[in-house]
Structure formats: C-alpha cells, structure tokens
Amino acid sequence: MKRIVSTLSMALALCAALSACSEKPQTGGGVKHDAAPYAGTGSNFTQPGWTTGDKTSWEQQLRTRQQYGQNEYSRNQKP
C-alpha cells in the first residue's frame, strides 16, 4: 500500500512538473487599432489649452511639455 501511494504521488508530481513546461499557442486576434492619441480619453483632467480631437493643439502641447518639462536648462530659466 505504501508503495502504491508513493508511486501515485511521484506520478502526480511528474505530471504537475511537466504541465508547467507546456506553452499554449499564441494565436492572437490580430492587431488592435486604437484611437488617435489626440482624440482624448474623455476625462475632465486635461491640460488647459488643449482641445480634445484637435491634432494641432495636441502637437503644440507636446512641444511645450518637451521644452519646459523635460529640458532642465529652460525649466530653470522659466520666470
């Protein structure tokens, strides 16, 4: 009886170890097409001066953020 329990537990452990090694096929549903970045999120928390859906105002906000937010020299020189 001890030998049967030992054999079954060993077989169960082997099956568990081998099942962790298998990989499921990754057949995704294809490319997900999102909305344009300047379309907005529908949130009320937006930067003043940016209008949702306006590509030129979105690009202007990106330029401003890059110039003043990511440039240490101009951030220190800002009045």
C-alpha positions as CSV (number, residue, x, y, z in Angstrom):
1,M,0.0,0.0,0.0
2,K,2.8,2.4,0.9
3,R,4.5,1.6,-2.5
4,I,1.3,2.4,-4.4
5,V,0.8,5.8,-2.6
6,S,4.4,6.6,-3.2
7,T,4.2,5.7,-6.9
8,L,1.0,7.7,-7.4
9,S,2.4,10.7,-5.6
10,M,5.5,10.5,-7.7
11,A,3.4,10.3,-10.9
12,L,1.3,13.2,-9.8
13,A,4.3,15.3,-9.1
14,L,5.8,14.4,-12.5
15,C,2.6,15.4,-14.3
16,A,2.4,18.7,-12.4
17,A,6.1,19.4,-13.3
18,L,5.6,18.6,-17.0
19,S,2.4,20.6,-17.3
20,A,4.2,23.7,-16.2
21,C,6.6,23.3,-19.1
22,S,3.9,23.4,-21.8
23,E,3.1,26.6,-23.6
24,K,-0.3,27.5,-25.1
25,P,-0.3,28.6,-28.7
26,Q,-0.4,32.4,-29.1
27,T,-2.9,32.9,-31.9
28,G,-4.0,36.4,-31.1
29,G,-7.0,38.1,-32.5
30,G,-4.8,40.3,-34.8
31,V,-3.7,43.9,-34.5
32,K,-5.7,46.1,-32.2
33,H,-6.3,49.5,-33.7
34,D,-6.7,52.2,-31.1
35,A,-8.0,55.7,-31.5
36,A,-5.6,58.5,-32.4
37,P,-3.6,59.9,-29.4
38,Y,-5.1,63.4,-29.9
39,A,-8.7,62.0,-29.7
40,G,-8.5,62.2,-25.9
41,T,-9.7,60.0,-23.1
42,G,-13.0,61.6,-22.2
43,S,-11.5,62.7,-18.8
44,N,-12.0,66.1,-17.3
45,F,-8.4,66.2,-16.2
46,T,-6.8,67.7,-19.3
47,Q,-4.2,70.3,-19.8
48,P,-5.6,73.8,-20.2
49,G,-5.2,75.0,-23.8
50,W,-5.7,71.5,-25.3
51,T,-8.9,70.8,-27.1
52,T,-9.9,67.1,-27.4
53,G,-9.7,65.9,-31.0
54,D,-7.6,68.8,-32.3
55,K,-4.3,67.4,-33.7
56,T,-2.5,70.8,-33.9
57,S,-3.3,71.7,-30.3
58,W,-2.2,68.3,-29.2
59,E,1.1,68.7,-31.0
60,Q,1.6,72.2,-29.6
61,Q,1.1,70.8,-26.0
62,L,3.7,68.1,-26.7
63,R,6.2,70.7,-27.9
64,T,5.5,72.9,-24.8
65,R,5.8,69.9,-22.5
66,Q,9.1,68.8,-24.1
67,Q,10.5,72.3,-24.0
68,Y,9.6,73.3,-20.4
69,G,9.1,69.9,-18.7
70,Q,11.9,67.8,-20.0
71,N,14.6,70.4,-20.6
72,E,16.4,71.2,-17.4
73,Y,18.0,74.4,-18.8
74,S,14.8,76.0,-19.9
75,R,13.0,74.8,-16.7
76,N,15.4,76.7,-14.6
77,Q,15.3,79.8,-16.8
78,K,11.5,79.9,-16.8
79,P,10.1,83.1,-15.0
